[in-house]
Amino acid sequence: MLAKKSALNHINQVAETQYMIRHKVIFALKQMNITELPQVLNPTGSLNYYQLWTNSYGDRFFDMGTLIRLASVIEKGLKYYYMEKCSIKNLVELKSDPDYTMNIFQRLMPWTKQSAITLFKKKLNYDLTSNKSFLMMQEMMLNRHLYAHNTGLLNEEYIDNYKELTGVDIVATLDTSFNYPQEDTYYFEPLKKIGDYIESARGFFSELPE
């Protein structure tokens, strides 16, 4: 199917950013020593631009962009897979589908009334939850929402949804140096799993029926 092939190609582009371009950026920044920089721009006294990048969370915000991009690939891939299976020719025709609602292909949670899960069951007779990689896709979409809409700052909605989805209480896993909820707390932990999300996304689309 063309939609599956296109989705896998776009996942490969995200993988290129994560596995190659990111390392090229790190290598280049490590070669750039800081000779003169106003204190206000270098409060931690970084010796090179890699240290400056990481000390200011630049690497984590870079990874946020990669995760958000991957989640967008999943959403778009599901949309065009659905259109292809239903012989929907274009986006105007999709919007006239009575079962379609805006952003439905990014809604993968079981507690969402109108979701891609219900749409695929009704129109394609396929249970997305039976896909071996679907839980990882749900987790990634939940993280995408945190990063795209809250720049990674923890809030009760994310904590509750993550616990309902995975059974894990994030607050209990936080390092003692964090002072949540008294202070703003960035939650960067999911960024460590970008490689797992990429490989799971490949598996997810590969498993979809032809």
C-alpha positions in Angstrom: 0.0 0.0 0.0 1.2 3.5 -0.9 0.1 5.0 2.4 2.1 2.5 4.5 5.2 2.9 2.3 4.9 6.7 2.6 4.6 6.5 6.4 7.6 4.3 6.7 9.7 6.7 4.5 8.8 9.6 6.7 9.7 7.6 9.8 13.1 6.9 8.2 13.5 10.7 7.8 12.9 11.2 11.5 15.3 8.4 12.2 17.9 10.2 10.1 17.5 13.3 12.4 17.8 11.2 15.5 20.6 8.8 14.6 22.7 10.9 12.3 22.0 14.6 12.2 21.8 14.9 16.0 25.3 13.3 16.4 26.7 15.6 13.7 25.3 18.6 15.6 26.9 17.4 18.9 30.2 16.7 17.2 30.3 20.2 15.7 29.3 22.0 18.9 32.0 20.2 20.9 34.6 21.6 18.5 33.5 25.2 19.0 35.2 26.5 22.1 33.8 29.6 23.8 36.4 32.4 24.0 34.3 35.4 24.8 30.6 35.5 25.7 28.8 37.9 28.0 28.0 36.4 31.4 24.3 36.8 30.8 24.6 34.4 27.8 26.9 31.9 29.6 25.8 31.8 33.3 27.2 28.3 33.8 30.7 29.1 32.5 30.5 26.6 29.7 33.8 25.9 27.9 32.3 25.0 24.5 29.0 25.4 22.7 28.0 21.8 23.4 28.1 22.4 27.1 26.2 25.6 26.6 23.6 23.8 24.6 23.1 21.0 27.2 23.3 23.3 30.2 20.4 25.4 28.7 18.3 22.3 27.9 18.9 22.9 24.2 19.5 19.2 23.5 16.2 18.3 25.2 14.2 20.9 23.3 15.8 19.5 20.1 14.6 16.0 21.0 11.2 17.4 21.8 11.0 18.6 18.2 12.0 15.2 17.0 9.3 13.4 19.1 6.6 15.9 18.0 7.6 15.4 14.4 7.5 11.6 14.8 4.0 11.8 16.4 2.9 14.0 13.4 4.1 11.3 11.0 2.0 8.7 12.9 -1.1 10.9 12.7 -0.6 11.7 9.0 0.2 8.1 8.3 -3.0 6.9 9.9 -5.0 9.5 8.0 -3.7 8.5 4.6 -3.9 4.8 5.4 -7.6 5.3 6.3 -8.2 7.4 3.1 -6.6 4.8 0.9 -8.5 1.9 2.5 -11.8 3.8 2.2 -11.0 5.0 -1.4 -11.2 8.6 -0.2 -9.5 10.7 -2.9 -8.6 14.0 -1.1 -8.9 15.9 2.1 -12.1 17.7 1.0 -13.8 14.3 0.6 -12.4 13.2 3.9 -14.0 16.1 5.7 -17.3 15.1 4.3 -17.0 11.7 5.8 -19.7 11.7 8.6 -17.4 9.7 10.9 -14.5 12.1 10.6 -13.8 14.8 13.1 -10.8 17.2 13.3 -7.6 15.6 14.8 -9.2 12.2 15.1 -6.1 10.5 13.9 -4.0 11.8 16.8 -6.6 10.7 19.3 -5.5 7.2 20.2 -6.5 7.0 23.9 -9.1 4.5 25.0 -11.0 7.1 27.1 -11.6 9.3 24.0 -15.1 8.9 22.7 -14.3 9.8 19.1 -10.9 8.3 18.3 -8.9 6.6 15.7 -9.7 3.4 17.6 -13.4 3.7 17.1 -13.1 4.9 13.5 -10.9 2.0 12.4 -13.2 -0.5 14.1 -16.3 0.9 12.5 -15.0 1.6 9.0 -12.1 -0.8 8.5 -13.0 -3.6 10.9 -9.6 -3.4 12.4 -8.8 -3.2 16.1 -5.8 -0.8 16.4 -5.3 -2.1 20.0 -4.4 -5.5 18.6 -1.3 -4.1 17.0 1.8 -5.1 19.0 3.2 -1.6 18.8 0.0 0.3 19.6 0.7 1.0 23.3 3.9 2.7 22.3 2.0 4.8 19.8 -0.4 5.8 22.5 2.4 6.7 24.9 4.1 8.7 22.2 1.0 10.7 21.4 0.5 11.4 25.1 4.0 12.7 25.3 3.5 14.7 22.1 0.7 16.6 23.8 2.9 17.4 26.8 5.7 18.7 24.6 3.7 20.5 21.9 1.2 22.2 24.2 3.0 22.5 27.6 6.7 22.6 26.5 7.3 19.6 28.7 6.1 21.1 32.0 4.3 18.5 34.1 0.6 19.0 34.9 -2.0 16.9 36.6 -3.8 16.0 33.4 -0.7 14.4 31.9 0.2 12.6 35.1 -3.3 11.2 35.5 -3.5 10.1 31.8 -0.1 8.5 31.9 -1.0 6.5 35.0 -4.3 5.4 33.4 -2.5 4.4 30.2 0.6 2.7 31.7 -0.1 2.2 35.4 2.9 4.2 36.3 2.7 7.1 38.8 5.2 9.6 37.4 5.3 11.7 40.6 6.6 8.6 42.5 9.5 8.3 40.0 10.7 11.9 40.1 14.1 12.6 41.4 14.1 14.1 44.9 15.7 17.3 43.5 12.4 18.1 41.8 9.8 20.1 43.7 6.7 19.3 41.9 3.9 20.6 42.2 5.3 23.6 44.1 7.6 24.5 41.2 7.5 24.1 37.4 9.0 20.8 36.6 10.2 19.7 33.1 9.6 16.0 32.4 12.3 15.0 30.0 12.3 11.2 30.8 10.3 10.2 27.6 12.9 11.7 25.4 15.3 8.9 26.3 12.9 6.5 24.5 12.9 8.3 21.1 14.8 5.4 19.5 12.3 2.9 20.9 9.4 5.1 19.6 11.0 5.2 16.1 11.4 1.4 15.9 7.9 0.9 17.3 6.5 3.2 14.7 8.1 1.1 12.0 6.6 -2.0 13.5 3.2 -0.4 13.9 2.8 0.5 10.2 4.4 -2.7 9.0 1.8 -4.6 10.9 -1.2 -2.8 9.5 -3.2 -4.9 7.1 -2.5 -4.5 3.4 
